[in-house]
Amino acid sequence: MQIYALLLMVVFCTSCNGQVKSNASKSIPKVIRSFKPVALAPDFDTTLVSQYVRSIFQDSKDNLWFGTIGEGVVRYDVETLRYFSNPEGFYNQTVYAINEDKDGNMWFGTDQGVYKYDGKSFKNYNQKDGLNHIDITRKGILVDKSGNIWVGTHGGVYRYDPVADSEGRKSFSLFKELGTLNIAGIMEDKSGNMWFATSGNGVFRYTPSSGEIISITEKEGLGENYAGGIAQDKAGNMWFTMKNGICKYDPSSKTFTEYTAKDGLGGTEFWGIYIEESGIIWVTARGSTTRFDPSIPLPNPKAFKVFKPADGLNCCVQSMFQDKSGRMWWGTGQGLYRFNGTGFYQVKKTDPW
């Protein structure tokens, strides 16, 4: 793990339990740790769930999973925070992506390949399994509606074949239609189309039913060829982050709308976008996080609310997450934060959840 990774922002999220409830547990979770963390900064705050959290996921049983830098993967089930690492067969301490397949297996994307956890043990997939690029990107694991598993890397997209895996053959293969592009994000839209955001080559849409692939770049109207975050709103519009802002793409009219700091977005170097169930759009950037209400016609300053460190949120936000109860959470370079409707406050493992 390179040193600079420890300085990056962090992903974090939420809380819930075996059953979805309107409020988080009021008790302090019990911590189960069977290993000693390594490669942590000297000033590491041990009261945090983890200082560097890069991914968050809520599984079908409503357990919360946190991918960290330096402390492996953590599971929260309302009563306990369990840290998985070497003793359980998880030989990696950097987790960028988390997802769950239709059989209940958990999948973790790391800088040393992919891990599958069946509830009892972990299995690592790397070059020997056909995964030629083992550096999994942020939010680089997707399970589509058909149950197929897609993995995004800095050297292309790979698909998992469970039949090959059960027969002892290479279980991952490169999605050759895209080649070895640097994948920054993967998502499946409401119509079953696959979207791939890249670092330098724009965005690609793949339609599984026809096999058609459409390239969307600056030439077609995309703000720029660097695309990071990716999301879809209830109207079917696709949203992408760019270095200088965000871009909305309307597939029906094939039109683009850009939003930058001139419109009210805060910060520079935009990398994260998340759309709440309510339609509110959150955008993270270097130096700030912006709450954007697209229902307010522009120009109108009320459409944008910019939050900075003075508002209680660490500026280095890596990811955002809304749990099944509707709570919004943020992961930063200083642990976990939650939004209470007006401001942010830090959540620690030593506090009641």
PyMOL commands that set and color helices and strands:
alter all, ss='L'
color gray80, all
select helices_A, chain A and resi 3-7+86-88+127-129+162-166+218-220+301-303+309-311
alter helices_A, ss='H'
color red, helices_A
select strands_A, chain A and resi 30-33+53-58+64-68+73-76+80-84+95-100+106-110+113-117+122-125+136-143+149-153+156-160+172-174+183-188+194-198+203-207+212-216+230-232+238-242+245-250+255-260+268-275+281-286+288-292+304-307+317-322+328-332+335-339+344-347
alter strands_A, ss='S'
color yellow, strands_A
deselect
rebuild
show_as cartoon
